[in-house]
Each structure stands twice: as structure tokens, then as C-alpha cells.
Amino acid sequence: MTRLKERIIGLIGAAGPIPVSEYMALCLFDPDEGYYTTREPFGAAGDFITAPEISQMFGELVAVWLYQAWQGAGRPLPATFAEIGPGRGTLMKDMLRTWSRLDPALVAGASFAMIETSPRLAEIQKQTLAGQSAALAWHQTIDTLPRQPLFIVGNELFDAVPIRQFVYVGAGWR
């Protein structure tokens, strides 16, 4: 039995059932034994491959879509372009390359945020994005993003974050 499993059993034994979201958070993001914090889940050696890892075209098309959204909002600067759950950083790298070609003023005037809870993945992202001229910053939560127009993207995000489960019992949800 893993230490994490023992800890979860201990939590349940001490306080009773735990929410599905808490269980998922422990399994995915525990600093010592979490899925995303202790192993390389991406690529041929991992458990899955995401679209940005297959072709740069995915990131280019997402960049064009976000660029159109930014233009439709009146081209505000400063603005933040953020990726939540950025994996290795490949999508942001492809988007930055595309925006640099489309509109260098956008890259020069905007800030770019990586929202990542895993220190291990943040280091991989920093390596992937090394040498970029864009103003890049890492955040563990969206709460610390600058208060300015925000354009956010998340690829393969909702299948990799804790969920809340509700059950309808009698007169209501719990």
C-alpha cells in the first residue's frame, strides 16, 4: 500500500467520507505521490499525448482564434494571455511564435501567464519557453493574475482537475 493510500484511508477513518474533489486533488497533486507532481504523464513514455505535442498547427490555430478574440475586444493593452494546465508548455510556445509573426506589438505589450500547480511541470515549461522575448510569469492560481483584460485557454484541462460530485437526495442536492 502506498503512503498516499494509507493517508487517504486515515483521513476517511478519522473524519468519515471525503468529497470526490478532495480525493482527486490528493491523487493528482500530492507533492510526494501525486500523478502530475511525481511522473512524466505526457508523450510516448507517458500515459497520453495531447494535440500540441502532435503538431504545432494546433497551437497556431488556437493562437489565431485568441488573436481574433483580442481584436474583437478592441485590442486592449495591457492584457494577459493565460494558459491553465499548460503541460510541457508546448501550446504556449506555439502560440507565442504565431503571435510574434502576426503582431509583434501584441507580444511586446501583453503579459503571458502559465497557471500551473506542479513545481516539476513549471520547471519543464520554463525549459520549453526559454529564450522567449515575451513577458512570461507563472502562477499557481488565477487569483494572482494581473487585473486587466484576460484571454485564457486550457487544453485537456477538465479531465485533469478535481471535480465536485453532487447527489440528489430527497428534496435537494448534496
Steps between C-alpha positions, in 0.01 A plus 500: 500500500636845412544771761239708319248216517575459871453873552166500316379200702608686815311814396184300433541305823541817705235724343277275291444522126695765308373686193594361158677831429726459804580141404585603143713793618703269723547239226591751229695771684641361825856639516655162581283249314263690271461396137602838355763582760706182493509364144502594135146429378547646150641362179592155377652402835202636694132416515367735233588746225316829455439685173778762552754217526389349168507806275584867535196570281274457804678779689509719191123468453429566867725808477308630198171441683622686811642777282156546340341509848753764607430707188126464559549639851661813354867392518542596866852540637607419756329164489584155630496183293495203735516126465361292783643149537774559242663157503850535356438853370483395136167670431622835638824469304307445176260785579783744579677413176177560307420830674857620442440459127143635498550804721831565679336792686266252671790293631686814609201654680322204655594275788485123475413279794541131567261377768666189642478330839785252447852634568641215290287589197572873547872423465437302180292790365779746581741284299254476209448877499861603564616774268155650443494880490145511637424602859431155649395434859394189691202493735354223713152653484308744282454719809853639458462604136518874423167685510476578129330348195553123511498249217529148636536159340509153650558191287407162649435676829172372635603137481798577722358702788302402808125503452216545744238228505141575597228250583130584498353367824140561597435871467836621379857463388781413735 
